[in-house]
Amino acid sequence: MKSIARILGGVLAAIVAAAIVGVVVLKSMDFNEYRGLIAEQVKAATGRDLTIAGRLKLEISFSPSLAVEDVRLANAPWGSRPDMIVLKRLAAEVRFLPLLRGKVEINRLILSGLDVALEVDGQGRANWDMPGAGTPKGRAAAESGGVIPQVDRVTLRDLTLSYRDARDGVFFQATVQSFSLEAKDMESPMAIVLKASFADMPVNASGRIGAFKTIVEGGRLPIRLDVDVAGLKARAEGHVEDPRALKGIDVAIGIKTERLTSTIAALGPAVPALKDWNAPAVPADASFRLKGQGTTFAADNLKAHVGRSDLSGSVHATLKGGKPEISGSLASARLDLNEIFPPAPPPAARAKDDGRVFSADPLPVDVLRAFNVDLAAKIRTAVLPGGGVVVQDVNGRVTLKEGRLAIPVTLSAGGGSIKGDVSIDGTRTPATVALRLDGADVDWGRVLADSGAIEAVRESKAEVAVNLAGAGRSTREIMAALSGEAKIVVGPGRIQNRILDLAGGDVVGQVLGAINPFDRADEFTTLNCAVARFTVREGIADGRDSLALETGKMTVAGSGRLNLRNET
């Protein structure tokens, strides 16, 4: 949000800077002779050097035309290139009769080959913050030519806009094939038409904003824009207070796409965070009201849908202090994570793939220290990814404070209750991870049936207790260092014989056949109880004499060991 605000502010500041240059140039009649004076006035108004390398041409007729070529406005001393703004050609068509009365009225202003570089250095200084603009001398220089000339239509051709932030390494570049602003006068709303591209994506926009005079002098600027980016259609309607400094914003925003798969595929190259999302081929939409002032912003009245899933609530963000603070509350009647994040197709075999299950790739722990979060969420029905297990009445909270992440959750599944808590301490090296999970009266046969699995168990409830912790720089290191306990206790019920066969292989099948000749005629076997308990120490899960199964036909006890270090 902070980058967006800075970019918008930079764009508007660049427009104002270009306008100041244009005002000074257009209001000087003996252009070539007073080229030095023009540069002096621009420097007084902006604090930057102006260079006019080409000649200034004026053709007098009933519609006089002015042409200026090769104009450059210097960058900040710390900038990555000498010039912040480079303009190949500026052409203006001026009304003749008002010019005789000393008034400049421009039918059309055309800027071709405009190259604007917006930059923020490591200290947070922006190159569009011009030292001379706010001084009395600067204001006097900007106003010395009298009133701002009236411009009916502005057309930009071949605009290149780049943005670079040295603090977080953000860089992007956009190309504008054509951009036009048209208004009756300087105090009337402006119609906008834009055709551009960003990271090879076509971007088209149209709409109306407030008067150009408001951009230059400040005040409330109304906005109504329709934007189409890679099949993603958006509408923004509201206003900005003092667009030069972005003192306030109140805009209703709506976003919609008919096919999320196509949109994400197109946005992937420009938004790296989306490139690995195997997005579903479903419609999606979102709407919210963006309000903010200074460094505090809020997305209120949030409503979103992806396929059959929904989300509502509000999110607030405070950007002061160099570290974003995000808080809010979200709710959903149904959230199908299995639909939103469908399984991706198996990746092609990699030459360096070692065949291990747990990844050795470093975990992005630095992200935990980049911002603070406090988000609460309530979900009536959730479908979990993978097997599609259905849970209800999910109440959770995500808190991230100075690198420490905590996610406590309560929910119900199979008529029982489950309480969990995941925490990651990113302030330690290596990071530590802890998991606690307690469940009671969970009808696990019902959970399996709800997820689409076979009806394996009936009338049996389970209790689960997990308490594990580990540290490491990757998932593989954490699993190798894992310690704690895990157990599951299954109560009386009926279990399908096929499950027993799967659990014990032919041995169980042969035992059942020997002790019960009618076994193949019976679909279910009475289950009295089952217990599995593992003690985990530094990646070794030991179930010595801790596995037991008792049915109406047999009792089975056993032991097992799972080595998480080498995955055996």
C-alpha positions as CSV (number, residue, x, y, z in Angstrom):
1,M,0.0,0.0,0.0
2,K,2.9,2.3,0.9
3,S,4.5,1.7,-2.5
4,I,1.2,2.3,-4.3
5,A,0.7,5.6,-2.5
6,R,4.3,6.7,-3.2
7,I,4.0,5.7,-6.9
8,L,0.7,7.6,-7.3
9,G,2.2,10.6,-5.5
10,G,5.3,10.4,-7.7
11,V,3.2,10.2,-10.9
12,L,1.2,13.3,-9.9
13,A,4.3,15.1,-8.8
14,A,5.9,14.3,-12.2
15,I,2.8,15.6,-13.9
16,V,3.0,18.8,-11.8
17,A,6.7,19.2,-12.6
18,A,6.1,18.7,-16.3
19,A,3.2,21.3,-16.0
20,I,5.5,23.8,-14.3
21,V,8.1,23.4,-17.1
22,G,5.3,23.7,-19.7
23,V,3.8,26.8,-18.1
24,V,7.2,28.6,-17.9
25,V,8.1,27.6,-21.5
26,L,4.7,28.5,-23.0
27,K,4.5,31.9,-21.3
28,S,7.9,33.1,-22.6
29,M,7.4,34.7,-26.0
30,D,11.0,35.1,-27.2
31,F,11.8,31.6,-26.5
32,N,15.3,31.0,-27.7
33,E,16.6,34.3,-26.5
34,Y,15.2,33.7,-23.0
35,R,16.2,30.0,-22.8
36,G,18.5,30.8,-19.8
37,L,15.8,32.7,-18.0
38,I,13.4,29.8,-18.5
39,A,15.9,27.4,-16.9
40,E,16.4,29.8,-14.0
41,Q,12.7,30.1,-13.3
42,V,12.3,26.3,-13.4
43,K,15.2,25.8,-11.0
44,A,13.7,28.3,-8.6
45,A,10.3,26.5,-8.8
46,T,11.7,23.0,-8.5
47,G,15.2,23.2,-7.3
48,R,16.4,21.2,-10.3
49,D,18.3,22.2,-13.5
50,L,16.4,22.3,-16.8
51,T,18.1,21.8,-20.1
52,I,16.6,22.7,-23.4
53,A,19.0,21.2,-26.0
54,G,16.7,21.6,-29.1
55,R,15.4,24.8,-30.6
56,L,12.1,26.4,-29.6
57,K,9.9,27.0,-32.6
58,L,6.9,29.2,-32.8
59,E,4.7,29.5,-35.9
60,I,2.3,32.5,-35.9
61,S,-1.1,31.9,-37.5
62,F,-4.8,31.9,-36.5
63,S,-3.8,28.8,-34.5
64,P,-0.2,29.5,-33.5
65,S,1.8,26.3,-32.7
66,L,4.8,25.9,-30.4
67,A,7.3,23.1,-30.6
68,V,10.0,22.3,-28.0
69,E,12.5,19.5,-28.4
70,D,14.9,17.6,-26.2
71,V,13.9,18.9,-22.7
72,R,15.5,17.4,-19.6
73,L,14.8,18.0,-15.9
74,A,17.7,16.9,-13.6
75,N,17.3,14.0,-11.2
76,A,18.1,14.1,-7.5
77,P,21.9,14.1,-6.8
78,W,21.6,10.5,-5.4
79,G,19.5,9.3,-8.4
80,S,20.5,6.3,-10.6
81,R,20.6,8.5,-13.7
82,P,21.3,12.2,-14.5
83,D,17.7,13.1,-15.5
84,M,14.4,12.4,-13.8
85,I,12.4,13.6,-16.8
86,V,13.4,13.4,-20.5
87,L,11.0,14.8,-23.1
88,K,11.8,14.4,-26.8
89,R,9.2,16.8,-28.1
90,L,6.4,19.1,-26.8
91,A,4.0,20.6,-29.2
92,A,1.2,23.0,-28.4
93,E,-1.6,24.5,-30.5
94,V,-2.5,27.9,-29.0
95,R,-5.7,30.0,-29.6
96,F,-4.7,33.3,-31.4
97,L,-7.2,35.9,-30.1
98,P,-6.8,35.2,-26.4
99,L,-3.0,35.3,-26.9
100,L,-3.4,39.0,-28.1
101,R,-5.0,39.8,-24.7
102,G,-2.0,38.1,-22.9
103,K,-4.0,35.0,-22.1
104,V,-2.7,31.5,-23.0
105,E,-5.4,29.1,-24.1
106,I,-4.2,25.8,-25.6
107,N,-6.4,23.7,-27.8
108,R,-4.1,20.7,-27.7
109,L,-0.8,19.8,-25.9
110,I,1.2,16.8,-27.2
111,L,4.1,15.3,-25.4
112,S,6.1,12.6,-27.3
113,G,8.8,10.4,-26.0
114,L,8.4,11.2,-22.3
115,D,10.7,9.2,-20.0
116,V,10.0,9.5,-16.3
117,A,12.1,7.8,-13.6
118,L,10.7,7.7,-10.1
119,E,13.1,6.6,-7.4
120,V,13.3,6.2,-3.6
121,D,16.7,5.8,-2.0
122,G,17.7,3.7,1.0
123,Q,16.9,6.5,3.4
124,G,13.3,6.9,2.1
125,R,14.0,10.1,0.1
126,A,11.9,10.4,-3.1
127,N,13.3,12.1,-6.2
128,W,10.0,13.8,-6.9
129,D,10.3,15.7,-3.6
130,M,11.9,18.8,-5.0
131,P,13.6,21.2,-2.6
132,G,12.7,24.4,-4.3
133,A,9.0,23.7,-4.8
134,G,7.8,24.7,-1.3
135,T,10.0,27.7,-0.8
136,P,8.7,31.3,-1.2
137,K,11.1,31.8,-4.0
138,G,9.9,28.7,-5.7
139,R,6.2,29.5,-5.3
140,A,6.9,33.0,-6.7
141,A,8.8,31.6,-9.7
142,A,5.9,29.2,-10.4
143,E,3.4,32.0,-10.2
144,S,5.4,34.7,-11.9
145,G,3.8,34.1,-15.3
146,G,0.4,34.8,-14.0
147,V,-2.5,32.4,-14.1
148,I,-2.1,28.8,-15.3
149,P,-2.9,28.5,-19.0
150,Q,-6.0,26.7,-20.0
151,V,-5.4,23.4,-21.7
152,D,-8.4,21.6,-23.4
153,R,-6.6,18.4,-24.4
154,V,-3.3,16.7,-23.4
155,T,-2.0,13.7,-25.3
156,L,1.0,11.6,-24.3
157,R,2.7,9.3,-26.8
158,D,5.4,6.8,-26.0
159,L,5.7,7.3,-22.3
160,T,8.1,5.2,-20.3
161,L,7.6,5.2,-16.5
162,S,9.9,3.3,-14.1
163,Y,9.8,3.0,-10.4
164,R,12.7,1.8,-8.1
165,D,12.7,1.6,-4.3
166,A,16.2,0.9,-2.9
167,R,14.8,-0.1,0.5
168,D,13.1,-3.3,-0.6
169,G,14.5,-3.8,-4.1
170,V,11.2,-3.2,-5.8
171,F,11.5,-2.2,-9.5
172,F,9.0,-2.1,-12.3
173,Q,8.6,-0.4,-15.6
174,A,5.5,0.5,-17.6
175,T,5.1,1.6,-21.1
176,V,2.3,3.9,-22.3
177,Q,1.5,3.8,-25.9
178,S,-1.1,6.6,-25.7
179,F,-2.7,8.7,-22.9
180,S,-5.1,11.5,-23.3
181,L,-6.7,14.1,-21.0
182,E,-9.5,16.2,-22.2
183,A,-11.4,19.0,-20.4
184,K,-13.5,22.0,-21.3
185,D,-11.2,24.2,-19.2
186,M,-8.8,24.0,-16.2
187,E,-11.6,24.0,-13.7
188,S,-13.7,21.2,-15.4
189,P,-13.4,17.4,-15.0
190,M,-10.9,15.6,-17.2
191,A,-11.8,12.6,-19.4
192,I,-9.0,10.0,-19.4
193,V,-8.2,7.3,-22.0
194,L,-5.1,5.1,-21.5
195,K,-3.5,2.3,-23.5
196,A,-0.4,0.9,-21.9
197,S,1.5,-2.3,-21.1
198,F,3.1,-3.5,-17.9
199,A,5.4,-6.6,-17.9
200,D,4.0,-7.4,-21.4
201,M,0.4,-7.2,-20.1
202,P,-2.1,-5.0,-21.9
203,V,-3.6,-2.3,-19.6
204,N,-6.5,-0.2,-20.8
205,A,-8.3,2.5,-18.7
206,S,-10.9,5.1,-19.2
207,G,-13.0,7.4,-17.0
208,R,-13.0,10.9,-15.5
209,I,-11.1,12.7,-12.7
210,G,-11.3,16.2,-11.3
211,A,-9.9,19.4,-12.7
212,F,-6.3,19.9,-13.5
213,K,-6.4,23.0,-11.3
214,T,-7.1,20.8,-8.4
215,I,-4.0,18.7,-9.1
216,V,-1.8,21.8,-9.2
217,E,-3.3,23.8,-6.4
218,G,-4.7,21.0,-4.1
219,G,-8.2,20.2,-2.9
220,R,-10.6,17.3,-3.4
221,L,-10.1,15.4,-6.7
222,P,-13.0,13.2,-7.7
223,I,-12.1,9.9,-9.5
224,R,-14.1,7.4,-11.6
225,L,-12.0,4.9,-13.6
226,D,-12.6,1.6,-15.4
227,V,-9.5,-0.5,-15.8
228,D,-9.0,-3.8,-17.7
229,V,-5.7,-5.7,-17.0
230,A,-5.3,-9.2,-18.5
231,G,-9.1,-9.9,-18.3
232,L,-9.3,-8.5,-14.8
233,K,-11.9,-5.7,-14.8
234,A,-11.8,-3.1,-12.0
235,R,-13.7,0.1,-11.2
236,A,-12.7,2.8,-8.8
237,E,-15.0,5.6,-7.8
238,G,-14.5,8.2,-5.0
239,H,-12.1,11.0,-4.3
240,V,-8.5,11.9,-3.3
241,E,-7.8,14.8,-0.9
242,D,-4.9,17.0,-2.1
243,P,-3.4,14.6,-4.7
244,R,0.0,16.3,-4.5
245,A,0.5,14.9,-1.0
246,L,-2.1,12.2,-0.9
247,K,-3.6,13.6,2.3
248,G,-6.6,11.5,2.1
249,I,-8.4,8.9,0.0
250,D,-11.9,7.5,-0.1
251,V,-12.5,5.2,-3.1
252,A,-14.9,2.3,-3.7
253,I,-13.2,-0.5,-5.7
254,G,-14.7,-3.4,-7.5
255,I,-12.7,-6.2,-9.2
256,K,-14.0,-9.1,-11.3
257,T,-12.7,-11.9,-13.6
258,E,-14.7,-14.5,-15.4
259,R,-11.9,-17.1,-15.3
260,L,-9.4,-16.9,-12.6
261,T,-7.0,-19.3,-14.3
262,S,-6.5,-17.1,-17.3
263,T,-6.0,-13.9,-15.2
264,I,-3.5,-15.5,-12.9
265,A,-1.5,-16.9,-15.8
266,A,-1.3,-13.5,-17.4
267,L,-0.4,-11.7,-14.1
268,G,2.2,-14.3,-13.1
269,P,5.2,-12.7,-14.9
270,A,4.4,-9.3,-13.3
271,V,3.6,-10.6,-9.8
272,P,6.1,-13.3,-8.9
273,A,4.1,-14.3,-5.8
274,L,1.3,-15.6,-8.1
275,K,3.4,-17.6,-10.5
276,D,3.2,-20.9,-8.5
277,W,-0.5,-20.7,-7.8
278,N,-2.4,-23.4,-9.7
279,A,-5.5,-21.2,-9.8
280,P,-8.9,-22.8,-10.4
281,A,-10.9,-22.1,-13.6
282,V,-13.7,-20.3,-11.7
283,P,-15.1,-16.8,-11.6
284,A,-13.9,-14.4,-8.9
285,D,-14.8,-11.0,-7.7
286,A,-14.0,-8.6,-4.8
287,S,-15.3,-5.2,-3.6
288,F,-14.2,-2.9,-0.8
289,R,-13.9,0.7,0.2
290,L,-10.4,2.0,0.4
291,K,-10.0,4.8,2.9
292,G,-6.9,6.4,4.3
293,Q,-5.1,9.4,5.5
294,G,-1.3,9.9,5.9
295,T,0.1,6.5,6.6
296,T,-3.1,4.7,7.7
297,F,-5.3,2.9,5.3
298,A,-8.4,0.7,5.6
299,A,-10.2,-1.7,3.3
300,D,-13.7,-1.8,4.7
301,N,-16.9,-3.6,3.6
302,L,-14.7,-6.2,2.0
303,K,-16.7,-8.9,0.0
304,A,-15.0,-11.5,-2.1
305,H,-16.0,-14.7,-3.9
306,V,-13.8,-17.4,-5.6
307,G,-16.1,-20.1,-7.0
308,R,-18.3,-21.3,-4.2
309,S,-16.2,-19.7,-1.5
310,D,-16.8,-16.3,0.1
311,L,-15.0,-13.9,2.4
312,S,-16.0,-10.7,4.1
313,G,-14.7,-8.2,6.7
314,S,-12.2,-5.4,6.9
315,V,-8.4,-5.0,7.0
316,H,-6.5,-2.0,8.3
317,A,-2.8,-1.1,7.6
318,T,-0.5,1.5,9.2
319,L,2.6,2.2,7.3
320,K,4.5,4.5,9.6
321,G,7.7,3.5,11.4
322,G,9.2,1.6,8.4
323,K,7.3,-1.6,9.3
324,P,3.7,-2.1,8.2
325,E,1.1,-3.0,10.9
326,I,-1.8,-5.0,9.5
327,S,-4.9,-5.8,11.5
328,G,-8.5,-6.8,10.8
329,S,-11.3,-9.3,11.1
330,L,-12.5,-11.7,8.4
331,A,-15.5,-14.1,8.1
332,S,-16.7,-16.7,5.7
333,A,-19.8,-18.9,5.4
334,R,-17.9,-21.4,3.2
335,L,-14.2,-21.5,2.4
336,D,-13.2,-24.4,0.1
337,L,-9.4,-24.4,0.2
338,N,-9.4,-27.5,-1.9
339,E,-11.1,-25.5,-4.7
340,I,-9.1,-22.3,-4.3
341,F,-5.8,-24.2,-4.2
342,P,-6.3,-27.3,-6.3
343,P,-3.4,-29.7,-6.4
344,A,-0.8,-28.7,-8.9
345,P,0.3,-31.2,-11.6
346,P,3.5,-33.1,-10.5
347,P,6.6,-31.1,-11.5
348,A,9.0,-32.5,-14.1
349,A,11.8,-34.4,-12.6
350,R,14.7,-32.2,-11.7
351,A,18.3,-33.2,-12.2
352,K,19.2,-32.3,-8.6
353,D,16.1,-33.8,-7.0
354,D,17.3,-36.2,-4.2
355,G,14.0,-38.0,-3.9
356,R,13.4,-36.9,-0.3
357,V,10.0,-35.9,0.9
358,F,11.0,-33.0,3.2
359,S,12.6,-30.0,1.3
360,A,16.1,-28.7,2.1
361,D,15.3,-25.3,0.6
362,P,15.8,-22.5,3.2
363,L,12.7,-21.2,4.8
364,P,11.8,-17.5,4.2
365,V,12.1,-16.6,7.8
366,D,13.0,-13.0,7.0
367,V,9.4,-12.4,5.9
368,L,8.3,-12.8,9.5
369,R,10.4,-9.7,10.5
370,A,9.1,-7.5,7.6
371,F,5.7,-6.6,9.1
372,N,3.4,-7.2,12.1
373,V,-0.1,-8.8,11.8
374,D,-3.1,-9.2,14.0
375,L,-6.0,-10.9,12.0
376,A,-9.0,-12.7,13.4
377,A,-11.0,-15.1,11.2
378,K,-14.3,-17.0,11.6
379,I,-15.3,-19.7,9.1
380,R,-18.7,-21.5,9.3
381,T,-17.6,-24.4,7.0
382,A,-14.1,-25.0,5.6
383,V,-12.9,-27.6,3.2
384,L,-9.2,-28.4,3.8
385,P,-6.8,-28.9,0.9
386,G,-5.5,-32.3,0.0
387,G,-8.2,-34.9,1.0
388,G,-11.0,-32.4,1.2
389,V,-11.7,-32.9,4.9
390,V,-14.7,-30.8,6.0
391,V,-14.6,-28.9,9.4
392,Q,-17.0,-26.4,10.9
393,D,-17.1,-23.4,13.2
394,V,-13.4,-22.4,12.7
395,N,-12.2,-19.6,15.0
396,G,-8.6,-18.5,14.5
397,R,-6.3,-15.7,14.9
398,V,-3.0,-14.9,13.2
399,T,-0.6,-12.7,15.2
400,L,2.9,-11.8,14.0
401,K,4.9,-9.5,16.2
402,E,8.5,-8.7,15.7
403,G,9.3,-12.0,14.0
404,R,7.1,-14.3,16.3
405,L,4.2,-15.9,14.6
406,A,1.3,-17.6,16.5
407,I,-1.8,-19.2,15.0
408,P,-4.3,-20.5,17.7
409,V,-7.4,-22.3,16.2
410,T,-10.5,-24.0,17.5
411,L,-12.9,-25.9,15.3
412,S,-15.3,-28.8,15.2
413,A,-15.0,-32.0,13.1
414,G,-17.0,-35.1,13.1
415,G,-19.1,-33.7,15.9
416,G,-16.1,-33.3,18.2
417,S,-13.8,-30.4,19.1
418,I,-10.3,-29.7,18.1
419,K,-7.9,-27.1,19.5
420,G,-4.6,-26.3,17.8
421,D,-1.8,-23.9,18.1
422,V,1.1,-23.4,15.7
423,S,4.0,-21.0,16.5
424,I,7.2,-20.0,14.8
425,D,9.9,-17.9,16.4
426,G,11.8,-16.2,13.6
427,T,13.9,-14.2,16.0
428,R,16.1,-17.2,16.7
429,T,18.7,-18.7,14.4
430,P,17.7,-21.3,13.4
431,A,14.0,-20.6,13.7
432,T,11.9,-22.8,16.1
433,V,8.6,-24.3,15.3
434,A,6.0,-25.7,17.7
435,L,2.7,-27.6,17.2
436,R,0.1,-28.4,19.8
437,L,-3.1,-30.3,18.8
438,D,-5.9,-31.7,21.1
439,G,-9.0,-33.3,19.8
440,A,-11.9,-35.0,21.6
441,D,-15.1,-36.9,20.6
442,V,-14.2,-36.8,16.9
443,D,-16.2,-39.2,14.8
444,W,-13.3,-40.0,12.5
445,G,-15.4,-42.3,10.3
446,R,-17.7,-39.4,9.6
447,V,-14.8,-37.2,8.9
448,L,-13.5,-39.7,6.3
449,A,-16.9,-40.1,4.8
450,D,-17.4,-36.3,4.5
451,S,-14.1,-36.0,2.7
452,G,-15.3,-38.5,0.0
453,A,-13.4,-41.5,1.3
454,I,-14.9,-44.9,1.8
455,E,-17.2,-45.4,4.7
456,A,-14.4,-47.2,6.7
457,V,-15.6,-46.7,10.3
458,R,-18.9,-46.3,12.0
459,E,-19.9,-45.1,15.5
460,S,-16.3,-44.7,16.7
461,K,-14.9,-41.5,18.3
462,A,-11.2,-40.6,18.7
463,E,-9.1,-38.5,20.9
464,V,-5.9,-36.9,19.6
465,A,-3.0,-35.2,21.5
466,V,0.1,-33.9,19.7
467,N,2.9,-31.8,21.2
468,L,5.9,-31.4,18.9
469,A,8.7,-28.8,18.5
470,G,11.8,-28.5,16.4
471,A,14.3,-26.0,15.0
472,G,16.0,-25.6,11.7
473,R,16.7,-23.5,8.6
474,S,14.6,-25.8,6.3
475,T,11.7,-28.2,6.7
476,R,14.2,-31.1,6.5
477,E,16.3,-29.7,9.4
478,I,13.1,-29.1,11.5
479,M,11.9,-32.7,11.0
480,A,15.3,-34.1,11.9
481,A,15.3,-32.1,15.1
482,L,11.6,-32.7,16.0
483,S,10.9,-33.8,19.6
484,G,7.7,-34.4,21.7
485,E,4.8,-36.8,21.8
486,A,1.9,-37.8,19.6
487,K,-0.9,-40.2,20.4
488,I,-4.4,-41.2,19.2
489,V,-7.0,-43.2,21.1
490,V,-9.9,-44.7,19.2
491,G,-13.1,-45.7,21.0
492,P,-15.6,-48.5,20.4
493,G,-17.3,-48.8,17.0
494,R,-17.3,-50.8,13.8
495,I,-14.5,-51.0,11.3
496,Q,-14.6,-52.2,7.8
497,N,-12.7,-55.4,7.1
498,R,-11.0,-54.0,4.1
499,I,-9.4,-51.3,6.3
500,L,-8.0,-54.1,8.6
501,D,-6.6,-55.8,5.5
502,L,-5.0,-52.5,4.4
503,A,-3.6,-51.9,7.9
504,G,-2.1,-55.3,8.4
505,G,-1.8,-56.7,4.9
506,D,-2.3,-60.4,4.3
507,V,-1.3,-61.2,7.9
508,V,-4.5,-59.7,9.3
509,G,-6.5,-61.2,6.5
510,Q,-5.2,-64.7,7.2
511,V,-5.7,-64.2,11.0
512,L,-9.3,-63.1,10.4
513,G,-9.9,-66.0,8.0
514,A,-8.6,-68.5,10.5
515,I,-10.5,-67.3,13.5
516,N,-13.7,-66.4,11.7
517,P,-14.6,-68.6,8.7
518,F,-17.6,-66.2,8.0
519,D,-15.3,-63.1,7.8
520,R,-15.7,-62.6,4.1
521,A,-19.5,-62.5,4.5
522,D,-19.2,-59.8,7.2
523,E,-18.5,-56.2,5.9
524,F,-17.7,-54.8,9.4
525,T,-15.9,-56.0,12.5
526,T,-16.6,-54.8,16.0
527,L,-13.9,-52.4,17.1
528,N,-13.3,-52.2,20.9
529,C,-10.4,-49.8,20.9
530,A,-7.2,-48.8,19.2
531,V,-4.2,-46.9,20.5
532,A,-1.1,-45.5,18.8
533,R,1.5,-43.5,20.8
534,F,4.9,-42.2,19.7
535,T,7.6,-40.6,21.6
536,V,9.7,-38.3,19.4
537,R,13.3,-37.5,20.1
538,E,15.5,-35.5,17.7
539,G,13.7,-36.8,14.6
540,I,13.1,-40.4,15.8
541,A,9.5,-41.3,16.4
542,D,9.5,-44.4,18.6
543,G,6.4,-46.5,19.0
544,R,7.9,-49.3,21.0
545,D,5.0,-51.5,22.5
546,S,2.7,-48.6,21.8
547,L,0.5,-49.9,19.0
548,A,-2.6,-51.8,19.9
549,L,-5.9,-52.9,18.2
550,E,-8.7,-54.8,19.8
551,T,-11.7,-56.1,17.9
552,G,-14.4,-58.6,18.7
553,K,-12.3,-61.2,17.0
554,M,-8.7,-60.5,17.9
555,T,-6.2,-58.4,19.8
556,V,-3.0,-57.1,18.0
557,A,-0.1,-55.3,19.6
558,G,3.0,-54.1,18.0
559,S,5.9,-51.6,17.8
560,G,7.3,-49.3,15.1
561,R,9.8,-46.6,14.5
562,L,9.8,-43.7,12.1
563,N,13.1,-42.0,11.3
564,L,12.3,-38.5,10.2
565,R,16.0,-37.7,9.7
566,N,16.5,-40.1,6.7
567,E,12.7,-40.7,6.0
568,T,12.7,-44.4,6.7
